[in-house]
Amino acid sequence: MAGPEYPDVPKAGGVPAVKRSAENPGTGTQEQLTSDEITVAGYDDYEWGIYKVGTKQLALEADSVVSVGYDAEYRLADYPLEEGGFETYDKIALPFMNRVVLTKGGTREERSAFCASIEAIRPDTELYSVVTPEQIFINVNIARVTIDRSLEAGAGMVRAEIVLQEIRQTASSSFSNTRDAASADAVNNGSNQPKASTAATGDVR
């Protein structure tokens, strides 16, 4: 038997937040929730997923977000010393990784459309954002896709694991002005197109 859509649960220690109606006056131990609090308590669909950067448009329309992971790795550079010792002299941050697991059910056409949407964005170089209620990971791109079909989930469920990697933006070059032109930094004039030679060429003896 299904329970009520908006259960009457008091606000107390150890009691999780539940989805509530804005018209729910609450109990004697719980104040009426505001619209913002209702959104957080109900985990609005907008707060979870993979979005196109700078928009509120989902890149992948799924039934649910099963999990979101975040990996940040650093490389410690060191050099050996005498008697087997070593000393660390630098710490380098590698691009972070996100793991987002999505599921899609529904009709065969809906599942096919979901798989097709993954294949459509998998090879592109567009930037995306992974959004959760607490953090937003911007400027990421799809690095790996794994689609699982299992007996436990049933034939009508597609489970897709999307691994995304941070894309770091290139810094602009800065050049200095010097009194001696030979001492100035190299100037980036962009790409040079090849031109056909107009002078006659011959063997040099």
LUMGUKE-764509 format. One line per 4 residues: number of its first residue (from 0); their letters; for each residue x, y negated, z of N, C-alpha, C. Coordinates in Angstrom, 3 decimals, decimal comma. Layout:
NUM	a	X/Y/Z/X/Y/Z/X/Y/Z | ...
***
This chain:
0	magp	0,852/1,195/0,000/0,000/0,000/0,000/0,882/-1,237/0,000 | 0,638/-2,151/-0,907/1,463/-3,349/-1,011/1,178/-4,306/0,138 | 2,224/-4,988/0,586/2,073/-5,952/1,655/1,629/-7,294/1,127 | 1,443/-8,271/2,015/1,023/-9,603/1,576/2,140/-10,303/0,806
4	eypd	1,751/-11,183/-0,118/2,740/-11,894/-0,919/3,553/-12,843/-0,062 | 2,912/-13,483/0,910/3,596/-14,392/1,817/3,398/-13,888/3,247 | 4,249/-13,003/3,745/4,059/-12,446/5,086/4,220/-13,517/6,162 | 3,491/-13,358/7,244/3,531/-14,305/8,354/4,569/-13,818/9,355
8	vpka	5,820/-14,195/9,149/6,925/-13,758/9,988/7,459/-14,964/10,745 | 7,606/-14,886/12,049/8,092/-16,045/12,813/9,557/-16,330/12,539 | 9,942/-17,588/12,717/11,323/-18,000/12,558/12,024/-17,820/13,889 | 12,895/-16,809/13,957/13,581/-16,494/15,203/14,927/-15,871/14,879
12	ggvp	15,785/-15,760/15,883/17,096/-15,169/15,692/17,006/-13,731/15,220 | 17,783/-13,399/14,182/17,787/-12,050/13,654/16,697/-11,757/12,653 | 15,776/-12,705/12,424/14,688/-12,517/11,471/15,091/-13,163/10,150 | 15,179/-12,391/9,052/15,597/-12,973/7,769/14,549/-13,923/7,214
16	avkr	15,007/-14,848/6,359/14,083/-15,758/5,686/13,280/-14,988/4,650 | 12,020/-15,311/4,520/11,141/-14,646/3,557/10,482/-15,698/2,680 | 9,968/-15,255/1,552/9,287/-16,156/0,628/7,972/-16,612/1,244 | 7,718/-17,908/1,182/6,520/-18,457/1,816/5,823/-19,432/0,886
20	saen	4,552/-19,568/1,088/3,768/-20,532/0,347/3,913/-21,907/0,984 | 3,881/-22,960/0,152/3,951/-24,326/0,682/2,732/-24,650/1,528 | 1,638/-23,912/1,342/0,419/-24,162/2,104/0,361/-23,342/3,382 | 1,390/-22,517/3,621/1,401/-21,686/4,816/1,781/-22,536/6,029
24	pgtg	0,895/-22,702/7,003/1,216/-23,539/8,151/2,203/-22,889/9,101 | 2,500/-21,593/8,920/3,432/-20,920/9,814/2,789/-20,525/11,124 | 3,602/-19,976/12,024/3,119/-19,553/13,345/3,538/-20,563/14,389 | 3,249/-20,235/15,615/3,601/-21,153/16,687/5,092/-21,317/16,868
28	tqeq	5,896/-20,351/16,387/7,336/-20,429/16,555/8,051/-20,855/15,285 | 7,296/-21,168/14,234/7,925/-21,545/12,969/7,242/-22,768/12,380 | 8,067/-23,745/11,983/7,535/-24,930/11,344/7,216/-24,632/9,892 | 6,362/-25,475/9,312/6,023/-25,324/7,906/7,248/-25,642/7,053
32	ltsd	7,548/-24,786/6,073/8,719/-24,952/5,239/8,488/-26,008/4,175 | 9,544/-26,753/3,873/9,472/-27,720/2,783/9,678/-26,985/1,463 | 9,491/-27,705/0,355/9,645/-27,072/-0,953/11,080/-26,599/-1,178 | 12,068/-27,386/-0,690/13,462/-26,973/-0,848/13,757/-25,717/-0,053
36	eitv	13,236/-25,647/1,176/13,461/-24,476/2,007/12,784/-23,245/1,421 | 11,618/-23,439/0,808/10,919/-22,319/0,175/11,759/-21,772/-0,963 | 12,380/-22,651/-1,737/13,213/-22,212/-2,849/14,383/-21,384/-2,353 | 15,060/-21,837/-1,298/16,195/-21,111/-0,760/15,748/-19,789/-0,157
40	agyd	14,651/-19,804/0,599/14,176/-18,581/1,240/13,727/-17,559/0,216 | 13,141/-18,007/-0,867/12,638/-17,091/-1,878/13,657/-16,709/-2,922 | 14,878/-17,321/-2,873/15,907/-17,049/-3,860/15,348/-17,194/-5,274 | 15,084/-18,420/-5,636/14,556/-18,754/-6,958/15,460/-18,177/-8,044
44	dyew	14,850/-17,740/-9,154/15,610/-17,136/-10,245/16,685/-18,081/-10,777 | 16,447/-19,386/-10,685/17,425/-20,337/-11,211/18,748/-20,271/-10,456 | 18,737/-19,815/-9,214/19,931/-19,852/-8,397/20,868/-18,678/-8,649 | 20,468/-17,696/-9,417/21,311/-16,533/-9,675/21,400/-16,293/-11,172
48	giyk	22,586/-16,049/-11,691/22,702/-15,668/-13,091/23,859/-16,334/-13,804 | 23,911/-16,078/-15,110/24,932/-16,636/-15,987/24,267/-17,692/-16,863 | 24,757/-18,925/-16,776/24,160/-20,042/-17,492/25,159/-20,638/-18,477 | 24,631/-21,278/-19,500/25,468/-22,063/-20,393/25,912/-23,320/-19,664
52	vgtk	27,179/-23,669/-19,831/27,743/-24,796/-19,090/26,984/-26,082/-19,392 | 26,651/-26,815/-18,332/25,979/-28,095/-18,482/24,498/-28,014/-18,772 | 23,895/-26,821/-18,689/22,465/-26,670/-18,955/21,825/-25,822/-17,863 | 20,506/-25,777/-17,887/19,753/-24,897/-17,000/19,236/-23,672/-17,755
56	qlal	19,857/-23,385/-18,885/19,429/-22,280/-19,733/20,251/-21,032/-19,434 | 19,551/-19,946/-19,112/20,225/-18,686/-18,863/20,838/-18,145/-20,149 | 22,070/-17,660/-20,044/22,702/-17,035/-21,196/22,162/-15,635/-21,431 | 21,737/-14,958/-20,348/21,180/-13,609/-20,428/19,924/-13,545/-19,577
60	eads	18,824/-13,161/-20,179/17,544/-13,043/-19,479/17,402/-11,615/-18,957 | 17,568/-11,441/-17,648/17,482/-10,129/-17,023/16,318/-10,100/-16,044 | 15,917/-8,889/-15,656/14,866/-8,753/-14,652/15,389/-9,080/-13,261 | 16,627/-8,706/-12,982/17,194/-8,963/-11,657/18,709/-9,024/-11,726
64	vvsv	19,285/-9,740/-10,762/20,728/-9,795/-10,574/21,048/-8,886/-9,395 | 21,695/-7,764/-9,679/21,964/-6,773/-8,637/23,101/-7,223/-7,727 | 24,166/-7,768/-8,315/25,304/-8,202/-7,505/26,120/-9,231/-8,269 | 26,843/-10,051/-7,498/27,774/-11,036/-8,054/29,070/-10,924/-7,262
68	gyda	30,183/-10,696/-7,966/31,475/-10,572/-7,308/32,430/-11,662/-7,753 | 33,429/-11,929/-6,910/34,424/-12,966/-7,184/35,789/-12,450/-6,754 | 36,757/-12,475/-7,674/38,128/-12,052/-7,390/39,073/-13,202/-7,692 | 39,895/-13,573/-6,704/40,920/-14,603/-6,888/42,261/-14,000/-6,510
72	eyrl	43,204/-14,019/-7,436/44,498/-13,375/-7,213/45,623/-14,376/-7,372 | 46,653/-14,201/-6,540/47,845/-15,037/-6,612/49,068/-14,138/-6,800 | 50,031/-14,619/-7,580/51,298/-13,929/-7,751/52,368/-14,668/-6,952 | 53,068/-13,927/-6,090/54,134/-14,504/-5,283/55,464/-14,210/-5,963
76	adyp	56,166/-15,264/-6,350/57,459/-15,115/-7,008/58,554/-15,092/-5,953 | 59,455/-14,114/-6,041/60,532/-13,998/-5,057/61,825/-13,577/-5,738 | 62,917/-13,630/-4,985/64,210/-13,201/-5,504/64,920/-12,418/-4,414 | 65,774/-11,453/-4,801/66,431/-10,592/-3,811/67,564/-11,305/-3,078
80	leeg	67,771/-10,893/-1,840/68,883/-11,380/-1,037/69,790/-10,207/-0,686 | 70,784/-10,472/0,092/71,693/-9,414/0,519/70,999/-8,467/1,500 | 71,497/-7,240/1,550/71,036/-6,217/2,470/69,549/-5,899/2,292 | 69,110/-5,931/1,040/67,735/-5,520/0,745/66,666/-6,529/1,061
84	gfet	67,011/-7,732/1,448/66,007/-8,749/1,751/65,570/-9,499/0,505 | 64,539/-10,337/0,669/64,082/-11,168/-0,433/63,450/-12,424/0,143 | 63,316/-13,432/-0,699/62,720/-14,702/-0,282/61,747/-15,171/-1,350 | 60,579/-15,627/-0,908/59,548/-16,108/-1,830/59,742/-17,598/-2,081
88	ydki	59,683/-17,987/-3,350/59,919/-19,391/-3,683/58,760/-20,038/-4,425 | 57,706/-19,288/-4,765/56,584/-19,909/-5,467/55,351/-19,030/-5,327 | 54,188/-19,634/-5,514/52,901/-18,936/-5,473/52,067/-19,448/-6,631 | 51,677/-18,539/-7,520/50,997/-18,921/-8,761/49,585/-18,356/-8,745
92	alpf	48,608/-19,219/-8,970/47,205/-18,792/-9,009/46,861/-18,274/-10,395 | 46,343/-17,056/-10,461/45,888/-16,486/-11,720/44,431/-16,875/-11,956 | 43,947/-16,811/-13,178/42,524/-17,107/-13,436/41,627/-16,175/-12,620 | 40,608/-16,739/-11,985/39,711/-15,914/-11,182/38,776/-15,116/-12,086
96	mnrv	38,176/-14,093/-11,511/37,278/-13,206/-12,236/35,931/-13,139/-11,507 | 34,867/-13,033/-12,279/33,517/-12,806/-11,748/32,984/-11,488/-12,290 | 32,250/-10,764/-11,449/31,542/-9,562/-11,869/30,065/-9,759/-11,573 | 29,248/-9,712/-12,613/27,806/-9,904/-12,472/27,113/-8,658/-13,011
100	vltk	26,303/-8,028/-12,165/25,565/-6,829/-12,567/24,102/-7,213/-12,759 | 23,586/-7,006/-13,977/22,214/-7,339/-14,339/21,462/-6,064/-14,698 | 20,164/-6,065/-14,449/19,328/-4,942/-14,860/18,151/-5,466/-15,677 | 17,719/-4,629/-16,618/16,602/-4,983/-17,480/15,753/-3,747/-17,730
104	ggtr	14,439/-3,886/-17,454/13,489/-2,823/-17,729/12,513/-3,270/-18,801 | 11,248/-2,896/-18,614/10,227/-3,308/-19,575/10,129/-2,352/-20,745 | 9,619/-2,871/-21,851/9,426/-2,050/-23,040/10,754/-1,794/-23,747 | 10,722/-0,870/-24,702/11,938/-0,585/-25,460/12,381/-1,809/-26,240
108	eers	11,439/-2,585/-26,752/11,792/-3,800/-27,495/12,474/-4,820/-26,588 | 11,977/-4,951/-25,360/12,576/-5,903/-24,414/13,983/-5,469/-24,022 | 14,186/-4,179/-23,810/15,518/-3,681/-23,472/16,477/-3,844/-24,655 | 15,979/-3,594/-25,846/16,808/-3,764/-27,044/17,209/-5,223/-27,230
112	afca	16,270/-6,133/-26,971/16,576/-7,557/-27,092/17,621/-7,983/-26,062 | 17,560/-7,423/-24,861/18,537/-7,730/-23,815/19,933/-7,256/-24,233 | 20,025/-6,026/-24,733/21,319/-5,505/-25,200/21,849/-6,317/-26,377 | 20,946/-6,725/-27,267/21,363/-7,529/-28,416/21,878/-8,896/-27,976
116	siea	21,273/-9,479/-26,944/21,732/-10,783/-26,461/23,127/-10,679/-25,849 | 23,429/-9,545/-25,203/24,780/-9,342/-24,670/25,781/-9,245/-25,809 | 25,433/-8,466/-26,830/26,336/-8,312/-27,965/26,534/-9,620/-28,708 | 25,532/-10,494/-28,672/25,631/-11,767/-29,390/26,627/-12,716/-28,736
120	irpd	26,688/-12,727/-27,402/27,584/-13,667/-26,715/28,906/-13,032/-26,311 | 29,011/-11,706/-26,398/30,244/-11,033/-25,966/31,473/-11,513/-26,723 | 31,445/-11,677/-28,052/32,672/-12,093/-28,754/32,889/-13,598/-28,830 | 31,947/-14,416/-28,358/32,100/-15,855/-28,560/33,125/-16,443/-27,595
124	tely	33,440/-17,722/-27,809/34,405/-18,435/-26,964/33,744/-19,569/-26,191 | 32,421/-19,506/-26,040/31,704/-20,542/-25,301/32,000/-20,416/-23,802 | 31,823/-21,522/-23,089/32,021/-21,531/-21,646/30,684/-21,320/-20,940 | 30,720/-20,586/-19,824/29,530/-20,287/-19,049/29,793/-20,589/-17,578
128	svvt	28,714/-20,586/-16,805/28,784/-20,759/-15,358/28,075/-19,599/-14,680 | 28,695/-19,070/-13,626/28,059/-18,055/-12,792/27,509/-18,770/-11,563 | 26,192/-18,717/-11,382/25,522/-19,518/-10,365/24,979/-18,618/-9,265 | 25,299/-18,968/-8,017/24,718/-18,356/-6,825/24,237/-19,486/-5,921
132	peqi	23,437/-19,197/-4,901/22,960/-20,284/-4,030/24,090/-21,013/-3,313 | 25,206/-20,324/-3,031/26,275/-20,948/-2,263/27,390/-21,532/-3,122 | 27,675/-20,918/-4,266/28,783/-21,350/-5,102/28,408/-21,306/-6,575 | 29,083/-22,165/-7,351/28,949/-22,155/-8,804/30,352/-22,026/-9,385
136	finv	30,552/-21,006/-10,200/31,842/-20,767/-10,830/31,739/-21,225/-12,284 | 32,431/-22,314/-12,605/32,293/-22,923/-13,926/33,434/-22,510/-14,844 | 33,229/-22,748/-16,143/34,250/-22,536/-17,168/34,766/-21,103/-17,168 | 33,849/-20,165/-17,356/34,237/-18,766/-17,483/33,742/-18,234/-18,825
140	niar	34,382/-17,158/-19,274/34,003/-16,519/-20,529/34,026/-15,013/-20,338 | 33,236/-14,312/-21,133/33,085/-12,872/-20,963/34,364/-12,155/-21,388 | 34,901/-11,342/-20,472/36,107/-10,569/-20,751/35,803/-9,092/-20,966 | 34,748/-8,577/-20,321/34,416/-7,159/-20,480/32,937/-6,945/-20,196
144	vtid	32,352/-5,993/-20,907/30,950/-5,621/-20,712/30,868/-4,109/-20,553 | 30,136/-3,662/-19,526/29,899/-2,228/-19,311/28,402/-2,015/-19,152 | 27,816/-1,176/-19,993/26,390/-0,876/-19,919/26,215/0,574/-19,492 | 25,446/0,790/-18,421/25,222/2,125/-17,873/23,760/2,507/-18,004
148	rsle	23,537/3,739/-18,377/22,212/4,351/-18,326/22,359/5,606/-17,473 | 21,594/5,715/-16,413/21,768/6,831/-15,493/20,447/7,513/-15,197 | 20,555/8,767/-14,728/19,380/9,536/-14,357/18,678/8,907/-13,163 | 19,474/8,363/-12,225/18,886/7,774/-11,024/18,043/6,550/-11,360
152	agag	18,508/5,736/-12,304/17,771/4,521/-12,670/16,607/4,815/-13,597 | 16,648/5,945/-14,300/15,572/6,271/-15,220/15,874/5,808/-16,630 | 15,146/6,365/-17,573/15,384/6,036/-18,978/14,961/4,618/-19,325 | 14,106/4,022/-18,521/13,594/2,689/-18,827/14,352/1,564/-18,157
156	mvra	15,609/1,787/-17,737/16,376/0,749/-17,046/17,762/0,637/-17,668 | 18,136/-0,585/-18,032/19,474/-0,879/-18,544/20,229/-1,625/-17,457 | 21,418/-1,145/-17,130/22,268/-1,780/-16,119/23,531/-2,261/-16,806 | 23,758/-3,566/-16,777/24,903/-4,157/-17,477/25,809/-4,866/-16,479
160	eivl	27,094/-4,506/-16,502/28,093/-5,197/-15,685/28,871/-6,143/-16,595 | 28,809/-7,432/-16,289/29,477/-8,459/-17,083/30,664/-8,982/-16,270 | 31,862/-8,844/-16,811/33,069/-9,360/-16,166/33,479/-10,631/-16,901 | 33,604/-11,727/-16,167/33,944/-13,016/-16,754/35,250/-13,521/-16,160
164	qeir	36,021/-14,235/-16,962/37,316/-14,756/-16,535/37,347/-16,271/-16,667 | 38,000/-16,918/-15,710/38,154/-18,379/-15,749/38,951/-18,802/-16,980 | 38,467/-19,840/-17,655/39,164/-20,431/-18,789/39,684/-21,793/-18,349 | 40,979/-21,933/-18,288/41,570/-23,189/-17,843/41,731/-24,136/-19,023
168	qtas	41,351/-25,376/-18,789/41,409/-26,384/-19,838/42,840/-26,887/-19,993 | 43,250/-27,159/-21,240/44,607/-27,613/-21,522/44,781/-29,057/-21,087 | 45,872/-29,323/-20,391/46,160/-30,696/-19,962/46,680/-31,515/-21,139 | 46,375/-32,825/-21,139/46,841/-33,703/-22,216/48,299/-34,085/-21,985
172	ssfs	49,026/-34,315/-23,069/50,439/-34,673/-22,988/50,592/-36,161/-22,710 | 51,640/-36,518/-21,995/51,953/-37,926/-21,754/53,374/-38,178/-22,237 | 53,580/-39,313/-22,877/54,876/-39,635/-23,464/55,346/-40,963/-22,889 | 56,680/-41,081/-22,762/57,258/-42,285/-22,170/57,871/-43,177/-23,248
176	ntrd	57,932/-44,473/-22,935/58,579/-45,443/-23,822/59,976/-45,739/-23,293 | 60,986/-45,602/-24,138/62,368/-45,841/-23,727/62,990/-46,896/-24,625 | 64,047/-47,516/-24,118/64,739/-48,523/-24,915/65,427/-47,883/-26,115 | 66,041/-46,724/-25,908/66,710/-46,011/-26,995/65,731/-45,017/-27,596
180	aasa	65,437/-45,135/-28,879/64,471/-44,238/-29,517/64,902/-42,785/-29,447 | 66,214/-42,531/-29,423/66,709/-41,155/-29,380/66,421/-40,496/-28,035 | 66,164/-41,292/-27,002/65,913/-40,749/-25,671/64,431/-40,537/-25,386 | 63,552/-40,954/-26,299/62,109/-40,838/-26,074/61,658/-39,387/-26,210
184	davn	60,553/-39,088/-25,553/59,975/-37,756/-25,672/59,462/-37,539/-27,086 | 59,349/-36,275/-27,435/58,782/-35,943/-28,746/57,334/-36,404/-28,811 | 56,919/-36,906/-29,949/55,567/-37,410/-30,143/54,762/-36,382/-30,921 | 53,579/-36,059/-30,412/52,712/-35,092/-31,069/51,857/-35,818/-32,100
188	ngsn	52,129/-35,597/-33,366/51,376/-36,229/-34,445/50,325/-35,312/-35,037 | 50,051/-34,214/-34,369/49,051/-33,281/-34,871/49,626/-32,336/-35,903 | 48,749/-31,600/-36,544/49,170/-30,612/-37,536/49,586/-31,302/-38,832 | 50,660/-30,832/-39,401/51,142/-31,350/-40,684/50,797/-30,363/-41,780
192	qpka	50,147/-30,841/-42,827/49,782/-29,989/-43,935/50,964/-29,847/-44,902 | 51,210/-28,638/-45,401/52,309/-28,458/-46,363/52,029/-29,197/-47,663 | 53,083/-29,736/-48,280/52,969/-30,460/-49,527/53,912/-29,840/-50,553 | 53,470/-29,837/-51,798/54,302/-29,309/-52,864/55,478/-30,245/-53,132
196	staa	56,647/-29,678/-53,351/57,833/-30,471/-53,618/57,778/-31,043/-55,023 | 58,164/-32,346/-55,174/58,166/-32,994/-56,496/59,545/-33,023/-57,108 | 60,572/-32,718/-56,313/61,942/-32,759/-56,827/62,317/-31,412/-57,409 | 63,141/-31,452/-58,450/63,621/-30,211/-59,062/64,611/-29,541/-58,155
200	tgdv	64,567/-28,230/-58,089/65,469/-27,482/-57,231/66,341/-26,596/-58,086 | 67,482/-26,280/-57,597/68,404/-25,396/-58,310/69,349/-24,750/-57,347 | 70,123/-23,838/-57,815/71,096/-23,152/-56,974/72,228/-24,087/-56,617 | 72,664/-23,979/-55,359/73,791/-24,770/-54,892/75,013/-23,853/-54,857
204	r	76,019/-24,170/-55,626/77,229/-23,342/-55,716/78,257/-23,809/-54,714
***
